[in-house]
Every structure is written in structure tokens, then in C-alpha cells.
Amino acid sequence: MFVDSAKVFVKAGKGGDGIVSFRHEKYVAMGGPDGGDGGRGGNVVFEADERKNTLLDFRYKKDVKAVDGEAGGKRQMHGKNGDDTTVSVPVGTQIYRDQELVADLATKGQQAIIARGGDGGFGNAHFKSSTRQAPRVAELGEVGDEFEARLELKLLADVGLVGFPNAGKSTFLSVVSNARPEIADYPFTTLTPNLGVADIDDTSLLIADIPGLIEGASEGKGLGDAFLRHIERSAVLLHLIDAYSDDVALAYQTIREELRRYSPALLDHPEVVALTKIEGLDADMIAMQTDALTAVVAAGTPIFAISSTAHTGLTELLRTLAQLVASERVAKAETTDEADDDTIPTITLSGDMIDDAWHIEKLEEEYYITGAKIEKFAARTDFANVHSVNRLRDIMKKRGIMHELSRQGADGSSLLRIGDSSTFTLRES
């Protein structure tokens, strides 16, 4: 079964907790701190696998989780890092978090960390200094990323076949490639996209047969709207038109309009037009239909008359497609390079500056504090350990947060909350 969209809940591993521990050795009266750091939580990694061509697995596998990191140990033993979980998806899979694209796996073997594991917490050995000989502070491990990911598969093909149902797309693909699509004399024979590899001269073309479009497909009619995404990445579009159509020009224009409504950028793809099923037509009829198409297609667009069953005109058509595909790939590579060279420098805040920023808002009986870095410190604080909470207060003082709280009217008994943390008071009670 072909499935080109799915949702899956991904959860990276939690970081292991650091521990509070002191050396206990014979003849050592006051052993120093030796609590080790927790291990990092495992990441959830997606990898593009050319052997896969559907997202069907995710119909049955709704959750993907990585392994938690282990807690630190005595004698400064570092906790074991959690193993990453690697998930194979078809080449061409896009991964979204909410509405944001977080990864586009467009080449085989390409990997992306989709959910990042939490860092392990520091043990008390980490906090030893010349003025703090016996720290009783250890951090909790961070929670890893977790969210519902939306997956979309967009087939990567050199040539995308478009046209009305029964235009001969499946027959063409079965003749020129190794694909074996279902073929019958009724509309919507093709219910899922099919891929085939066509060899021509010293090269090969990956061709995608998209289920037949009808007028209104871009608005949800018929089957085409569910599969139009699969031609977006095709280098060249091959528009097949039944030579027996009453109005070949109207057939061509109707499909072009559906492509435009779905994505105007599709009209910028190089295009080849082919009249199909010409084996039963005389030369005059073929010439008349070809002239009708010439009047409506863009100047310079190649037009062919072919018969898949009789193997007429296929070699010339494939050679033209191969030339256009090669030219398009080169042009896109050059455009990408030029875009990189022409990047206009802009003045922005650095990532560190953004992370260091914080904001305070008074909400009823508590002061609510947000900011990437301070929330990270709060997430690693053990609020059941007074020494850990005092360390958090020290960090807030160094970052100017305590001063701003006092300026806004907070006193020692005021309740504070940082991000999703537990509440605590401005000063130790």
C-alpha cells in the first residue's frame, strides 16, 4: 500500500541526573565531592533510505522514542549516554513540527536529528571550587524534545507524467521502464504513484506516473489533488494527451490550469508534450492534432506523437527528456550557487544574545520569568534540594534578574516561576 503522509509522536531521551556524593575512604577524614554527571539522552534521527517508497510503516508505528541517559555515579563516574534511535524513511520525505519544516531528506543516506536528547545534569564534583569545598548541588537531567511530527513524502523523479485519466501514462511507463503499473481501459486505473527507471543511451531517467488529473483536481476532485505534490520535484514534466481527444488543445490547457492552481511554480518546469495512441491514426489526423497543440503550447516546447504499444517515437522522446533533465539539474545547481554568493549581510542578534535574553511578567500572585538560558538552568534544578535552588538564585542575580524583580516590587516572599518550573520564593525562607 502506498502512503505518502503520516503522523508520528517522537520523543528524545531524557538526560541522566547528576548526583551528590562525597568520597568515603579509610584515613581520609574529609573526602571531597565525587558525584558524576548524568549521560546525554538519545536523539531521534531520521534517515533517507532508497529502499523505501512509502510511509506505510507509520500507520502501525505511532511512537518513536530514544533511550534516556543514565544517572552519574560515585567517583565521578559519568552516566552512560542514551542510544540514538534511527528511523528509515523514503528519500523525499519532509518532516514538519507544527507548521515548520524541520528536515527535508532529499538524498539517499541523508540524516537529520528530529528530536534532540536532553543534556545530562552535572554532579556535585562539577561545582567544587577554592571557595566551595563541599558543594551539595547536583543538577537534574534535561527533558528531551517531544512532539507530534507530520511526515510528507514527495517523490523525487527526473520526469513527472501528467495528463487526464486514460491518457496512456501507465502504458508508457510500463513500456519504457521496469515498472509494472496496473493497466485497464477505465478511468483512474492508477490509484497510487508509480516509479520506473527508463534507460536511454548512456543514462537513465527516473519517471513518476501520477494518478490522472481531472478538472477541479487542485480543489479536491478526483484523485489528483492527493498526489500533485509528487510532481513538484520533477525536473521535467511530460504531458501526455490522448490523440483521440475531441479537443487536444483544451485537454492540455485544462491540466495546465490545475497545475497552476495547485502551485504556480509548476508552470515554470520544462515541459514536453506527447500525443499518445497514434497507432490507429493516419498521418493527416496526427498532423492536425499536432497543429492544434502547437497553437497553445509555449514556443519551443517539444511536441511528439507516440505509440507506446507500437513503440513508435519513444526513443526520440526519451532522448529529449534526458537532455532537458540534464540541463535543468545544471541550471538549478548554478542558481543555488549564485544565491549563496549574493547573500546580503544583515545585522542581527547572535544566537547567544537571544538565548541570554529574559523577560519578567507579573501574573496574579507570582512573577513569571522566561528566556532560553534561564529556563534551561531552571529545568536542571532540583527544587527539592535547597542548595540547588540557592544556586539558581545566584545565577539569577548574576544575570540581573534579581535586580529587575526588586525594581518591579518583588520582595523576599514573592513567588517566582521560570518557564515550566516549580514555584519558589525570591529569597530562602
C-alpha positions in Angstrom: 0.0 0.0 0.0 1.3 3.5 -0.9 1.1 6.0 1.9 2.5 9.5 1.4 1.6 11.2 4.6 1.6 10.2 8.3 1.9 11.5 11.8 4.2 10.1 14.5 5.0 11.1 18.1 8.7 11.5 18.6 10.3 11.6 22.0 14.1 12.0 22.6 15.7 10.6 25.7 15.9 12.5 29.0 19.3 13.3 30.3 20.5 11.4 33.3 20.6 13.2 36.7 23.9 14.3 38.2 24.4 13.1 41.8 25.6 14.4 45.2 28.3 12.2 46.5 31.4 12.5 48.7 34.5 10.3 48.9 34.4 7.9 51.8 37.9 6.3 52.2 39.8 5.0 55.1 42.2 7.5 56.5 40.5 10.4 54.6 38.7 12.4 57.2 37.0 14.8 54.8 36.6 13.3 51.4 35.8 15.8 48.6 32.8 15.7 46.3 32.9 12.9 43.7 29.3 12.9 42.2 29.4 12.2 38.5 27.5 13.8 35.6 24.4 12.2 34.0 24.6 10.9 30.5 23.0 12.6 27.5 19.6 11.4 26.3 19.5 9.7 22.9 18.4 11.6 19.8 15.6 10.6 17.4 17.3 10.6 13.9 15.5 10.1 10.6 17.5 8.7 7.6 16.5 8.7 3.9 16.5 5.1 2.6 16.3 4.5 -1.1 14.9 1.0 -0.5 11.7 2.5 1.0 9.0 4.2 -1.1 6.0 4.5 1.3 5.3 5.8 4.8 3.1 2.8 5.5 5.2 1.8 8.5 4.0 4.8 10.4 0.3 3.6 10.1 1.3 1.0 12.7 4.2 2.6 14.5 2.8 5.7 16.1 5.5 6.4 18.6 9.3 6.7 18.2 11.4 7.0 21.3 15.1 7.3 22.1 16.8 5.9 25.2 17.2 8.0 28.4 20.7 8.8 29.6 21.8 7.1 32.9 22.5 8.9 36.1 26.0 9.8 37.2 27.8 7.6 39.7 30.2 7.9 42.6 33.9 8.5 42.0 32.9 11.0 39.2 31.6 8.2 37.1 29.8 9.7 34.0 26.4 8.2 33.3 26.0 6.3 30.1 24.6 8.3 27.2 21.3 7.1 25.8 21.4 5.4 22.4 20.0 7.3 19.4 17.0 5.9 17.6 17.4 5.9 13.9 14.2 5.7 11.7 14.4 4.9 8.0 12.1 6.9 5.7 11.8 7.1 1.9 14.0 9.6 0.0 11.9 12.7 -0.5 10.4 12.7 3.0 9.7 16.1 4.6 9.3 16.3 8.4 7.2 19.1 10.0 6.9 20.3 13.6 3.6 22.1 13.8 3.8 24.1 10.6 7.5 24.4 10.4 9.6 22.3 8.1 12.4 20.8 10.3 14.0 18.4 7.8 13.9 17.7 4.0 15.6 14.3 3.3 16.1 14.7 -0.4 19.2 12.4 -1.0 19.8 8.8 -0.1 21.6 8.3 3.2 20.9 11.9 4.4 20.2 12.1 8.1 18.7 14.7 10.4 18.2 14.9 14.1 14.4 15.4 14.5 14.2 15.3 18.3 17.3 16.2 20.4 18.0 14.4 23.6 18.4 16.3 26.9 21.8 17.1 28.4 22.8 15.2 31.5 22.9 17.1 34.8 26.1 18.0 36.5 27.1 16.1 39.6 28.4 17.9 42.6 32.1 17.3 41.6 31.5 19.8 38.8 30.8 22.6 41.3 33.9 22.2 43.5 36.0 25.4 43.7 38.5 27.1 46.0 35.7 28.7 47.9 33.2 25.8 47.7 34.9 22.7 49.0 31.8 20.6 49.8 29.1 21.5 47.3 25.8 19.8 47.9 24.4 20.7 44.5 23.6 18.4 41.6 21.5 19.1 38.5 18.7 17.1 37.1 18.9 15.9 33.5 17.1 17.8 30.9 13.9 16.5 29.2 14.4 15.6 25.6 12.4 17.1 22.7 9.0 15.5 22.2 6.2 16.4 19.7 4.0 15.1 17.1 5.8 15.1 13.7 3.9 15.3 10.4 5.6 13.4 7.6 5.0 14.1 3.9 6.5 12.2 1.0 7.3 13.9 -2.2 8.7 11.6 -4.8 11.9 12.6 -6.4 11.8 11.9 -10.1 13.5 13.2 -13.2 10.3 13.2 -15.2 6.7 13.6 -13.9 3.9 12.3 -16.1 0.7 14.4 -16.1 -2.5 14.1 -18.1 -6.1 13.1 -18.0 -7.1 9.6 -16.9 -6.6 7.1 -19.7 -4.1 9.4 -21.4 -1.7 6.4 -21.6 0.6 7.3 -18.8 0.7 3.8 -17.2 1.2 2.1 -20.6 4.0 4.5 -21.5 5.7 3.8 -18.1 5.4 0.0 -18.4 6.9 0.0 -21.9 9.9 2.4 -21.4 10.8 1.2 -17.8 10.9 -1.6 -15.4 7.6 -0.5 -13.7 4.6 -2.7 -13.8 1.6 -0.5 -13.1 -2.0 -1.7 -13.4 -3.4 -1.0 -16.9 -7.0 -1.2 -17.9 -9.5 0.7 -20.1 -11.3 2.7 -17.5 -10.5 6.0 -15.7 -8.4 6.1 -12.6 -6.6 2.8 -13.2 -3.6 4.3 -11.4 -4.6 4.8 -7.8 -1.1 5.4 -6.4 2.0 7.0 -7.9 4.3 4.6 -9.8 8.0 4.9 -10.3 10.0 3.4 -13.1 13.6 3.7 -14.5 14.0 4.2 -18.2 17.4 3.6 -19.8 18.3 5.6 -22.8 21.8 5.7 -24.5 24.3 6.0 -21.6 21.9 7.5 -19.0 18.8 6.6 -17.0 15.6 8.5 -16.2 13.5 8.1 -13.1 9.9 8.6 -14.2 6.9 9.1 -11.9 3.4 8.3 -13.1 0.9 10.4 -11.2 -2.8 9.3 -10.9 -4.8 11.0 -13.6 -5.9 14.6 -13.1 -9.4 15.9 -13.9 -10.8 19.4 -14.0 -11.0 20.6 -10.4 -8.3 18.2 -9.1 -6.5 21.1 -7.3 -9.6 21.7 -5.3 -10.1 18.1 -4.3 -12.0 16.5 -7.1 -11.0 13.1 -8.4 -7.7 11.6 -7.2 -5.1 14.0 -8.5 -5.1 16.5 -5.6 -3.7 13.9 -3.2 -0.7 13.3 -5.5 0.1 16.6 -7.1 2.9 17.1 -4.5 4.8 14.3 -6.2 5.5 16.2 -9.4 6.8 19.4 -7.6 10.3 18.0 -7.5 10.3 16.6 -11.0 12.9 18.2 -13.2 10.8 17.9 -16.3 7.0 17.4 -16.9 5.9 15.1 -19.7 2.3 16.0 -20.6 0.5 13.0 -22.3 -2.6 13.7 -24.3 -4.8 11.1 -25.9 -4.7 11.6 -29.7 -8.4 10.6 -29.9 -9.4 13.6 -27.7 -12.1 15.8 -29.3 -10.1 18.9 -28.3 -6.5 18.2 -27.6 -5.8 21.9 -27.0 -8.5 22.2 -24.4 -7.2 19.0 -22.7 -3.7 20.5 -22.5 -5.0 23.8 -21.2 -7.2 22.2 -18.5 -4.4 20.2 -17.0 -2.1 23.3 -17.1 -4.7 25.3 -15.2 -5.0 22.6 -12.5 -1.2 22.7 -12.1 -1.3 26.5 -11.8 -4.0 26.4 -9.2 -2.1 23.9 -7.1 1.3 25.6 -7.4 2.1 28.4 -10.0 5.8 27.3 -9.8 4.8 24.1 -11.6 4.3 26.1 -14.8 8.0 27.0 -14.8 9.1 23.4 -15.1 10.5 22.5 -18.5 7.8 20.6 -20.4 7.4 18.1 -23.2 4.1 17.3 -24.8 3.3 14.0 -26.4 0.2 12.8 -28.3 -0.4 9.1 -27.4 -2.1 6.1 -29.0 -1.3 7.2 -32.6 -1.1 3.6 -33.9 -4.7 3.8 -35.3 -4.5 7.3 -36.9 -3.3 8.3 -40.3 -0.7 11.0 -40.9 -3.2 13.8 -41.7 -5.1 13.3 -38.4 -1.8 13.2 -36.4 -0.7 16.4 -38.2 -4.0 18.1 -37.4 -3.8 17.3 -33.7 -0.2 18.3 -33.5 -1.0 21.7 -35.1 -3.8 22.2 -32.6 -1.3 21.7 -29.8 1.3 23.9 -31.4 -1.1 26.8 -31.3 -1.4 26.7 -27.5 1.9 25.5 -26.0 4.7 27.8 -25.3 7.1 28.5 -28.1 9.9 26.0 -28.2 8.1 23.3 -26.3 8.9 19.9 -27.9 5.8 18.0 -29.2 5.9 14.3 -30.0 3.5 11.8 -31.5 4.0 8.4 -29.9 2.5 4.9 -29.6 3.6 3.0 -26.5 2.2 -0.3 -27.7 3.8 0.0 -31.2 7.0 1.5 -29.7 6.7 4.5 -32.1 8.6 7.7 -31.3 9.7 6.6 -27.8 13.5 6.7 -28.4 13.4 10.3 -29.7 11.1 11.3 -26.8 13.4 9.8 -24.1 16.5 11.4 -25.6 14.8 14.8 -25.5 13.7 14.2 -21.9 17.2 13.2 -20.9 18.7 16.3 -22.4 16.2 18.6 -20.7 16.7 16.8 -17.3 20.5 17.2 -17.5 20.1 20.9 -18.4 17.6 21.6 -15.7 19.8 19.9 -13.0 22.8 22.0 -14.1 20.7 25.2 -14.1 19.4 24.6 -10.6 22.9 23.9 -9.3 24.1 27.2 -10.7 21.2 29.1 -9.4 21.8 27.7 -5.9 25.5 28.7 -6.1 24.6 32.2 -7.2 22.1 32.6 -4.4 24.8 31.7 -1.9 27.2 34.2 -3.4 24.7 37.0 -3.5 23.6 36.7 0.1 23.3 40.2 1.6 24.8 40.5 5.0 22.3 41.7 7.7 22.9 42.8 11.3 21.1 40.5 13.7 21.3 39.4 17.3 23.7 36.5 17.7 22.3 33.2 18.9 24.0 33.6 22.3 22.5 37.0 22.8 19.0 35.7 22.0 19.5 32.8 24.4 20.7 35.1 27.2 17.7 37.4 26.9 15.0 37.1 29.5 11.6 38.7 30.3 9.6 39.1 33.5 5.8 39.3 33.7 3.6 39.7 36.8 0.8 37.1 36.7 -1.6 37.4 39.7 0.4 36.3 42.7 3.6 35.2 41.0 6.3 36.6 38.8 6.7 34.6 35.6 10.2 34.6 34.0 11.0 33.4 30.5 14.2 33.1 28.5 16.1 30.3 26.8 19.1 30.2 29.0 17.4 30.8 32.4 14.7 28.3 31.6 17.5 25.7 30.8 19.0 26.3 34.2 15.6 26.0 35.9 14.9 22.8 34.1 18.1 21.3 35.6 17.4 22.5 39.1 16.2 20.0 41.8 13.7 22.2 43.6 13.6 19.6 46.5 17.2 20.5 47.2 17.7 23.8 48.9 21.3 24.0 47.7 20.2 23.6 44.1 17.6 26.3 44.5 20.1 28.7 46.1 22.4 28.1 43.1 19.6 29.1 40.8 19.1 32.3 42.8 22.8 33.0 42.4 22.5 32.6 38.6 19.5 34.9 38.5 21.5 37.5 40.5 24.4 37.4 38.1 22.1 37.8 35.1 20.4 40.9 36.6 17.1 39.1 37.1 17.0 39.6 40.9 17.6 43.4 40.4 14.7 43.7 38.0 12.4 41.7 40.2 13.2 44.1 43.1 12.6 47.0 40.8 9.2 45.6 39.9 8.2 45.4 43.6 9.0 41.8 44.4 10.1 41.1 48.0 11.7 38.1 49.6 8.4 36.1 49.9 7.3 36.7 46.4 6.6 33.6 44.3 8.7 33.1 41.2 8.2 30.7 38.3 10.7 30.2 35.4 9.2 28.6 32.3 7.6 25.3 33.4 9.5 25.1 36.7 8.0 24.7 40.2 7.4 27.9 42.1 9.9 29.2 44.6 10.5 32.4 46.6 12.7 35.3 45.8 14.8 34.6 48.9 15.3 31.5 51.0 12.7 31.5 53.8 
